[in-house]
Amino acid sequence: MIPTPSYKGKVRDVYDLGDSLLLVATDRISAFDVVFEEPVPDKGKILTRISTAWFRNFPEIPNHLITDDVSKFPPPFQNEESLRDRSVLVKKAKRIDFECVVRGYLTGSAWKEYKTEGTIAHVRYPQGLLESHQFETPIFTPARKNDSGHDENVSESTMEEEVGQELFSKLKNLSLHLYNAAHKQMANQGILLCDTKFEFGLVNGDPILIDEILTPDSSRYWDASTYALGKTPASFDKQILRNWLESTDWDKNPPAPALPESLILELRKKYLELEDKITLCLSQK
C-alpha cells in the first residue's frame, strides 16, 4: 500500500524519505499555474523517460538522480507497478528559489515584455525585432520561484544579489552550457530547442540539477521546418495547450476550463513524437 504523498505539486507527487525523495510524475497537466481536471494519458511516463535520458546525457554535470529502477526503490515502493516508468528516487537538495531560464529565440513572456517595454528580462534590446527572432547568442533570463501565485521574471543582477556572485555565475554558465549542447543535438533531428528552464539545488554547498530537464513541460521545442520570423512555429510541447487557452475567454484563474478530447490526444501525440526524436538524438551522440 503506497502512503499519502508528503507533498502534491501541480504535476508531481513527492514522498519525503529522509535523505532522499521519491518523485512521481502523474498525468496531470497545468498551465498558467492552474491544474486541469483532465489528465493526458501516459504524460508522466513520457516526462520521466525524457528527463532521465537527458540527465544521463550530461554525466559531467551533477544531478539529483539516484535510480529510476523500481526494483531498487525502498519499501513500500519497491516493485510497485503503478510507479514504473513514472518515478525517480533522488537526492534531497536545498532548492535554489530561481528558475534558470535560457532563451535562444524571442517568444513567450519575453516577446510580450519586448512588445510593451522594449526590454527582455529588464535589459533593453534594439527596436524592430520580430517574434521568433533568434538571438546571436542565447540569453539567460532568470525567474524567481514563488510558493503562491506566478513565478516572477527578474534581472540577472537581482538573482546575483540574492544568491551571490559565485553561485550566480556557476548556475548561469551551467544553464547556457546545457542549452547550447541540447540545442545542437536536437537541431540534427529537425527540432529547435527554443527555450528551457533548469532548476538547481545545493548538496553540501555544491549545486546539482534537480526537478526535470529538457522536457516538453519545461521547454519549448519547435518544428524547424515551420520556423519563420514573425510567427510561432509548430510546437512539440505544452505551448499547444497555452495556445488553445489563449483562444478562449478564460481569465487564467481557477476554475480551469474543460479540455476537449481532441486537444488531449494532440498533446499526447506530440509528446510521444518528441520523445522519439530525443531518443534518436541521444542514441546518435
Buried (B, 14 or more C-beta within 10 A) or exposed (E): EEEEBEEBBBBBBBBEBEEBBBBBBBBBBBBBBBBBEBBBEBBBBBBBBBBBBBBEBBEEBBBBBBBBEBEEBEEEBEEBEEBBBBBBBBBBBEEBBBBBBBBBBBBBBBBEBBEEEEEBBBEEBEEEBEBBBBBEEBBBBBBBBEEEEEBEBBBBEBBBEBBEEEBBEBBBEBBBBBBBBBBEBBEEBEBBBBBBBBBBBBBEEEBBBBBBBBBBBBBBBBBBEEBEEEEBBBBBBBBBBBEBBEEEEBEBEEEBEEBEEEBBEBBBEBBBBBBEBBBEBBEEE
